[in-house]
Amino acid sequence: MPLGAARFGLLGGVADLGKLELIQTQTFSGVSTVDFTSIDESTYNVHFMTLNNIQHTGGLDTTNLQLYENGVLETGSVYQYAYQTGTSGGLFQEGKSTADNDIYWSYNNNGTTQDARDSENGYIYFYNLGDSSKYSFVTYQMCFTDLGLLRMDFGSGVLPQASTVDGIRLKMHNGFDTSGTASLYGIAES
């Protein structure tokens, strides 16, 4: 076969670059934290997480991220993030921090409306988690409806410490009971 064909993956046995490989799915209810502690960080340079039907049953809360470094949860005010938010009603604003104890992912007050249609849905990319010589970064996007308005958030965050990250925590900032499903994937050959 010509060399050009091999470059385009037409030979057998060529790696399936970019393929999502499921690591773990968790469906949860009545919790304020969800931990992923076996993330195959030595296998994947990029991880991808989907979050579906996230609902806070107690009221206004935010879903945030914390990372485990060598099995120890980092809870210090070391995380940095920035995000943009907007609604179909025309409200746009930003949020940011250079010293927080977690990374903001989304806000939702569906617990105050008790409307199942107001669940959060979105995704997060994680970069360099298993590389002890680099910072760990995240980028994310989410959406939901709130009191009849569509809302979206997108942003990024960093744990600005060169360390091996071997776990991920979803943390409800105000500690309200939360339900939903989260799935963590590794991206092949990333």
Short mmCIF file of the C-alpha atoms (twelve columns), coordinates in Angstrom:
data_MODEL
# 
_entry.id   MODEL 
# 
loop_
_atom_site.group_PDB 
_atom_site.id 
_atom_site.type_symbol 
_atom_site.label_atom_id 
_atom_site.label_alt_id 
_atom_site.label_comp_id 
_atom_site.label_asym_id 
_atom_site.label_seq_id 
_atom_site.Cartn_x 
_atom_site.Cartn_y 
_atom_site.Cartn_z 
_atom_site.pdbx_PDB_model_num 
ATOM 1   C CA . MET A 1   0.000   0.000  0.000  1 
ATOM 2   C CA . PRO A 2   1.341   3.457  -0.788 1 
ATOM 3   C CA . LEU A 3   2.786   5.486  2.077  1 
ATOM 4   C CA . GLY A 4   0.091   8.138  1.566  1 
ATOM 5   C CA . ALA A 5   -2.617  5.560  2.300  1 
ATOM 6   C CA . ALA A 6   -0.901  4.648  5.555  1 
ATOM 7   C CA . ARG A 7   -0.863  8.299  6.617  1 
ATOM 8   C CA . PHE A 8   -4.634  8.456  6.219  1 
ATOM 9   C CA . GLY A 9   -5.169  5.372  8.398  1 
ATOM 10  C CA . LEU A 10  -6.048  2.980  5.619  1 
ATOM 11  C CA . LEU A 11  -3.771  0.258  6.958  1 
ATOM 12  C CA . GLY A 12  -5.047  -2.216 9.527  1 
ATOM 13  C CA . GLY A 13  -3.965  -1.725 13.135 1 
ATOM 14  C CA . VAL A 14  -3.717  2.055  12.995 1 
ATOM 15  C CA . ALA A 15  -4.753  3.725  16.252 1 
ATOM 16  C CA . ASP A 16  -8.254  5.189  16.423 1 
ATOM 17  C CA . LEU A 17  -7.177  8.692  17.428 1 
ATOM 18  C CA . GLY A 18  -9.731  10.762 19.279 1 
ATOM 19  C CA . LYS A 19  -11.945 7.823  20.234 1 
ATOM 20  C CA . LEU A 20  -13.851 8.260  23.516 1 
ATOM 21  C CA . GLU A 21  -13.212 5.378  25.901 1 
ATOM 22  C CA . LEU A 22  -15.590 5.153  28.863 1 
ATOM 23  C CA . ILE A 23  -13.830 5.059  32.234 1 
ATOM 24  C CA . GLN A 24  -16.822 5.302  34.579 1 
ATOM 25  C CA . THR A 25  -20.464 6.416  34.751 1 
ATOM 26  C CA . GLN A 26  -22.056 7.396  38.051 1 
ATOM 27  C CA . THR A 27  -25.759 7.996  38.621 1 
ATOM 28  C CA . PHE A 28  -26.348 9.665  41.973 1 
ATOM 29  C CA . SER A 29  -29.101 11.081 44.144 1 
ATOM 30  C CA . GLY A 30  -29.169 12.850 47.502 1 
ATOM 31  C CA . VAL A 31  -25.436 13.656 47.550 1 
ATOM 32  C CA . SER A 32  -23.361 16.839 47.792 1 
ATOM 33  C CA . THR A 33  -20.144 15.375 46.306 1 
ATOM 34  C CA . VAL A 34  -19.336 12.826 43.604 1 
ATOM 35  C CA . ASP A 35  -15.806 11.408 43.336 1 
ATOM 36  C CA . PHE A 36  -14.046 9.818  40.380 1 
ATOM 37  C CA . THR A 37  -10.933 8.246  41.909 1 
ATOM 38  C CA . SER A 38  -9.869  5.808  39.159 1 
ATOM 39  C CA . ILE A 39  -9.385  8.048  36.131 1 
ATOM 40  C CA . ASP A 40  -6.589  6.241  34.226 1 
ATOM 41  C CA . GLU A 41  -4.479  9.399  34.328 1 
ATOM 42  C CA . SER A 42  -1.372  7.557  33.128 1 
ATOM 43  C CA . THR A 43  -3.234  6.395  29.994 1 
ATOM 44  C CA . TYR A 44  -4.958  9.596  28.862 1 
ATOM 45  C CA . ASN A 45  -3.660  13.132 28.452 1 
ATOM 46  C CA . VAL A 46  -7.186  14.450 27.801 1 
ATOM 47  C CA . HIS A 47  -10.331 13.434 29.691 1 
ATOM 48  C CA . PHE A 48  -13.933 14.293 28.827 1 
ATOM 49  C CA . MET A 49  -16.874 14.336 31.245 1 
ATOM 50  C CA . THR A 50  -20.572 14.637 30.452 1 
ATOM 51  C CA . LEU A 51  -23.043 15.797 33.103 1 
ATOM 52  C CA . ASN A 52  -26.733 15.098 32.528 1 
ATOM 53  C CA . ASN A 53  -29.900 16.029 34.381 1 
ATOM 54  C CA . ILE A 54  -28.067 17.618 37.333 1 
ATOM 55  C CA . GLN A 55  -30.643 18.890 39.852 1 
ATOM 56  C CA . HIS A 56  -30.114 20.512 43.250 1 
ATOM 57  C CA . THR A 57  -33.078 19.582 45.438 1 
ATOM 58  C CA . GLY A 58  -32.485 22.140 48.180 1 
ATOM 59  C CA . GLY A 59  -32.362 25.370 46.230 1 
ATOM 60  C CA . LEU A 60  -29.788 27.706 44.728 1 
ATOM 61  C CA . ASP A 61  -26.442 25.961 44.368 1 
ATOM 62  C CA . THR A 62  -23.452 25.721 42.059 1 
ATOM 63  C CA . THR A 63  -21.702 22.622 40.777 1 
ATOM 64  C CA . ASN A 64  -17.941 23.017 41.169 1 
ATOM 65  C CA . LEU A 65  -14.801 20.947 40.604 1 
ATOM 66  C CA . GLN A 66  -11.916 19.939 42.849 1 
ATOM 67  C CA . LEU A 67  -8.962  17.708 41.951 1 
ATOM 68  C CA . TYR A 68  -7.074  14.986 43.788 1 
ATOM 69  C CA . GLU A 69  -3.272  15.182 43.703 1 
ATOM 70  C CA . ASN A 70  -1.641  11.830 44.459 1 
ATOM 71  C CA . GLY A 71  -4.788  10.749 46.321 1 
ATOM 72  C CA . VAL A 72  -5.140  13.957 48.371 1 
ATOM 73  C CA . LEU A 73  -8.039  16.304 47.630 1 
ATOM 74  C CA . GLU A 74  -6.791  19.846 46.945 1 
ATOM 75  C CA . THR A 75  -9.089  22.129 48.966 1 
ATOM 76  C CA . GLY A 76  -6.845  25.194 49.291 1 
ATOM 77  C CA . SER A 77  -7.611  28.534 47.668 1 
ATOM 78  C CA . VAL A 78  -5.343  27.793 44.699 1 
ATOM 79  C CA . TYR A 79  -7.763  27.255 41.802 1 
ATOM 80  C CA . GLN A 80  -8.270  29.888 39.108 1 
ATOM 81  C CA . TYR A 81  -11.191 30.205 36.694 1 
ATOM 82  C CA . ALA A 82  -13.078 32.560 34.413 1 
ATOM 83  C CA . TYR A 83  -16.482 32.101 32.822 1 
ATOM 84  C CA . GLN A 84  -19.152 33.874 30.799 1 
ATOM 85  C CA . THR A 85  -22.857 33.389 31.318 1 
ATOM 86  C CA . GLY A 86  -25.861 34.507 29.337 1 
ATOM 87  C CA . THR A 87  -29.629 34.102 29.224 1 
ATOM 88  C CA . SER A 88  -32.230 34.221 26.487 1 
ATOM 89  C CA . GLY A 89  -33.546 37.295 28.311 1 
ATOM 90  C CA . GLY A 90  -30.429 39.236 27.324 1 
ATOM 91  C CA . LEU A 91  -28.476 39.149 30.595 1 
ATOM 92  C CA . PHE A 92  -24.738 38.550 30.091 1 
ATOM 93  C CA . GLN A 93  -22.064 38.654 32.763 1 
ATOM 94  C CA . GLU A 94  -18.752 37.128 33.769 1 
ATOM 95  C CA . GLY A 95  -17.307 35.505 36.841 1 
ATOM 96  C CA . LYS A 96  -13.682 34.920 37.758 1 
ATOM 97  C CA . SER A 97  -11.310 34.108 40.573 1 
ATOM 98  C CA . THR A 98  -7.552  33.845 40.979 1 
ATOM 99  C CA . ALA A 99  -7.727  32.164 44.395 1 
ATOM 100 C CA . ASP A 100 -10.713 29.899 45.058 1 
ATOM 101 C CA . ASN A 101 -11.049 26.492 46.721 1 
ATOM 102 C CA . ASP A 102 -12.723 24.978 43.641 1 
ATOM 103 C CA . ILE A 103 -13.464 25.644 39.964 1 
ATOM 104 C CA . TYR A 104 -16.950 26.906 39.125 1 
ATOM 105 C CA . TRP A 105 -18.866 24.805 36.562 1 
ATOM 106 C CA . SER A 106 -22.472 25.989 36.762 1 
ATOM 107 C CA . TYR A 107 -25.190 27.692 38.753 1 
ATOM 108 C CA . ASN A 108 -28.725 26.420 39.104 1 
ATOM 109 C CA . ASN A 109 -31.657 27.235 41.361 1 
ATOM 110 C CA . ASN A 110 -33.907 24.439 40.134 1 
ATOM 111 C CA . GLY A 111 -34.451 23.335 43.713 1 
ATOM 112 C CA . THR A 112 -36.481 26.459 44.343 1 
ATOM 113 C CA . THR A 113 -38.771 25.852 41.374 1 
ATOM 114 C CA . GLN A 114 -38.935 22.036 41.661 1 
ATOM 115 C CA . ASP A 115 -39.281 21.830 37.898 1 
ATOM 116 C CA . ALA A 116 -37.620 18.739 36.435 1 
ATOM 117 C CA . ARG A 117 -37.206 20.592 33.133 1 
ATOM 118 C CA . ASP A 118 -34.645 22.894 34.800 1 
ATOM 119 C CA . SER A 119 -31.832 20.332 34.983 1 
ATOM 120 C CA . GLU A 120 -28.235 21.256 34.102 1 
ATOM 121 C CA . ASN A 121 -26.547 19.529 31.175 1 
ATOM 122 C CA . GLY A 122 -23.050 20.008 29.811 1 
ATOM 123 C CA . TYR A 123 -19.495 18.776 29.469 1 
ATOM 124 C CA . ILE A 124 -15.965 19.337 30.731 1 
ATOM 125 C CA . TYR A 125 -12.583 18.672 29.100 1 
ATOM 126 C CA . PHE A 126 -9.618  17.994 31.418 1 
ATOM 127 C CA . TYR A 127 -6.026  18.392 30.197 1 
ATOM 128 C CA . ASN A 128 -2.672  17.095 31.561 1 
ATOM 129 C CA . LEU A 129 -4.124  15.446 34.679 1 
ATOM 130 C CA . GLY A 130 -1.526  12.695 34.844 1 
ATOM 131 C CA . ASP A 131 1.477   14.799 33.835 1 
ATOM 132 C CA . SER A 132 3.380   15.801 36.974 1 
ATOM 133 C CA . SER A 133 5.387   18.403 35.021 1 
ATOM 134 C CA . LYS A 134 2.360   20.443 33.887 1 
ATOM 135 C CA . TYR A 135 -0.585  22.374 35.301 1 
ATOM 136 C CA . SER A 136 -4.034  20.760 35.032 1 
ATOM 137 C CA . PHE A 137 -6.563  22.705 32.933 1 
ATOM 138 C CA . VAL A 138 -10.294 22.410 32.303 1 
ATOM 139 C CA . THR A 139 -12.658 23.915 29.740 1 
ATOM 140 C CA . TYR A 140 -16.417 23.550 30.013 1 
ATOM 141 C CA . GLN A 141 -19.852 24.437 28.763 1 
ATOM 142 C CA . MET A 142 -23.339 23.916 30.200 1 
ATOM 143 C CA . CYS A 143 -26.958 24.939 29.676 1 
ATOM 144 C CA . PHE A 144 -30.338 24.734 31.397 1 
ATOM 145 C CA . THR A 145 -33.631 26.559 31.655 1 
ATOM 146 C CA . ASP A 146 -34.335 28.663 34.714 1 
ATOM 147 C CA . LEU A 147 -37.755 30.183 35.362 1 
ATOM 148 C CA . GLY A 148 -38.558 30.004 31.661 1 
ATOM 149 C CA . LEU A 149 -35.242 31.412 30.396 1 
ATOM 150 C CA . LEU A 150 -32.475 29.488 28.654 1 
ATOM 151 C CA . ARG A 151 -29.131 29.952 30.390 1 
ATOM 152 C CA . MET A 152 -25.639 28.990 29.236 1 
ATOM 153 C CA . ASP A 153 -22.241 29.105 30.915 1 
ATOM 154 C CA . PHE A 154 -18.831 28.479 29.370 1 
ATOM 155 C CA . GLY A 155 -15.382 28.919 30.796 1 
ATOM 156 C CA . SER A 156 -12.068 27.466 31.851 1 
ATOM 157 C CA . GLY A 157 -10.040 26.829 34.966 1 
ATOM 158 C CA . VAL A 158 -6.634  25.712 36.139 1 
ATOM 159 C CA . LEU A 159 -4.943  24.090 39.096 1 
ATOM 160 C CA . PRO A 160 -1.687  26.081 38.812 1 
ATOM 161 C CA . GLN A 161 0.496   23.435 40.423 1 
ATOM 162 C CA . ALA A 162 2.625   20.950 38.510 1 
ATOM 163 C CA . SER A 163 1.345   17.689 39.981 1 
ATOM 164 C CA . THR A 164 -0.139  14.310 39.166 1 
ATOM 165 C CA . VAL A 165 -3.912  14.610 39.346 1 
ATOM 166 C CA . ASP A 166 -5.465  11.186 39.913 1 
ATOM 167 C CA . GLY A 167 -9.042  12.036 40.867 1 
ATOM 168 C CA . ILE A 168 -11.904 14.441 40.220 1 
ATOM 169 C CA . ARG A 169 -14.593 15.655 42.625 1 
ATOM 170 C CA . LEU A 170 -17.900 17.245 41.665 1 
ATOM 171 C CA . LYS A 171 -18.794 19.434 44.641 1 
ATOM 172 C CA . MET A 172 -22.065 21.202 45.344 1 
ATOM 173 C CA . HIS A 173 -20.896 24.559 46.691 1 
ATOM 174 C CA . ASN A 174 -23.741 25.037 49.169 1 
ATOM 175 C CA . GLY A 175 -23.937 21.325 50.002 1 
ATOM 176 C CA . PHE A 176 -27.485 20.731 48.765 1 
ATOM 177 C CA . ASP A 177 -28.570 17.215 47.872 1 
ATOM 178 C CA . THR A 178 -28.084 16.689 44.160 1 
ATOM 179 C CA . SER A 179 -29.054 14.057 41.617 1 
ATOM 180 C CA . GLY A 180 -27.939 13.322 38.075 1 
ATOM 181 C CA . THR A 181 -25.528 11.301 35.952 1 
ATOM 182 C CA . ALA A 182 -21.863 11.963 35.193 1 
ATOM 183 C CA . SER A 183 -19.733 9.956  32.767 1 
ATOM 184 C CA . LEU A 184 -15.944 10.199 32.529 1 
ATOM 185 C CA . TYR A 185 -14.120 9.256  29.322 1 
ATOM 186 C CA . GLY A 186 -10.516 9.149  28.208 1 
ATOM 187 C CA . ILE A 187 -9.654  10.320 24.698 1 
ATOM 188 C CA . ALA A 188 -7.562  7.687  22.951 1 
ATOM 189 C CA . GLU A 189 -3.992  8.591  22.027 1 
ATOM 190 C CA . SER A 190 -4.397  12.065 23.458 1 
# 
